[in-house]
């Protein structure tokens, strides 16, 4: 037999063997798919929308989101541990901004009437300063948080006493139309409450007004005069900032003399 035919025969036999081998393997079952690793998850509380610095958190600002357990930090609020967390955090104030989708961390929130609450509700550039009050100098407890008051200073006028030879008591409005932030520890009216008793009133003042009030407390007795609701939006200029003008009533031991003075 010629060598060429032998080569062709060998190739044909090899091809047939390979074909038979492949045909035999096609009857085998396909290999099993690789097992899918199940990722452990948990529900965490996130911001449903951007929450700005100083904003009050509402229920619409929060929602639960599925989160990988391994990536959920210890400071995250988990539904498995606190299922009622949304209701618990409603009314809190953001002491740092939250972005939409960011996990909620309580370290960035201030609970109402908790530590830091007053600083959170205080407008930018304003100061909170407290004054001692009693029913006689605080409208008998009828001043509520968010009311507006005039601050009246009553003191003895030593110079006038020397000239008149009698005791002279001077009363003057040193601050006008200032907002009451709190009475005692109460910062808002509750359950229709119409009277709040407290030994101190916290007022919202500008830095200059705060200085005026601090000085006035050293000079005499401070009285708060409650303003009408319709006067809240009046554009009164605080007496402390009126260029030094003063008006008042001098009460003399044996009579009352009304005077107005200007510097």
Steps between C-alpha positions, in 0.01 A plus 500: 500500500628836408607732789256770397204267539629387839510864621148566374374187672661594831345850486157355424519255789611778740218730388247222547628432850477864596147521361394193694652643820316829458174320427541297818560810715183673373295249696652614834295743718619864498715606795313649798511885522727657763309572825386864540623664818208651695586856619376569852303826518322713755265802486661828607348846535608748233414855396219496245596853391768757575474627860669835555686617806252613767198351321236311696470136393157383383374149430524568124873567538572143614459149355633146540752367249642150448872514581780239504543391860878501471492863384254623764695693760430474870361856500234419239140469614381145423136401464561167671611685814274808487192440281336825620807718442328727245236610752768536768715734291223717354540852638876472547722774363795436269823629652675400175356462148385165359501418129226294337580130547744561786455273805361681801734529798357635823826677583405746224154564647383699800186379667243761594575650840817298524856625536582748226137560407508869584810561289332320211183711499685829553518697172839586358655810656267501800573429865299334777519656845293422809355738755354419841128562531227464758123521442511872577762562229390234250131573432392248767613204294299586189808557284552195278791393279490682163315797653657844458568732791642837592775503763456771764771608744396647836774657713578775747628822347772610745577822317135609500471414868784737587333781307146437622577388853254211472517141378463483123419176316547500122338254261596476133464259210849380409401237239189481287323219312740217582411134462471264796678173423415318822347538842691283744560175309187536284572595139151453358139490602370147567150351496329837487692621804444871548718568804868417539660563837874538522765690687685603185414626154739444209489778243621516139724805463759654274851521650451870581163433662657225708756748630224748584304237691809382690569857612136566587489199733778657705322835524158400629195277461407353163131467406358335189199667341300267274418640157180437305504240224419769243818687598736211421568620147544866591829657399587636841860608542635374832552788737857385556577576134318832462806722524480549874145635533323401818145547619370404839288576805656634820306387806572726797421392857234767541361495148550391142664727246506401132803619313668441166870556459730484198877500472 
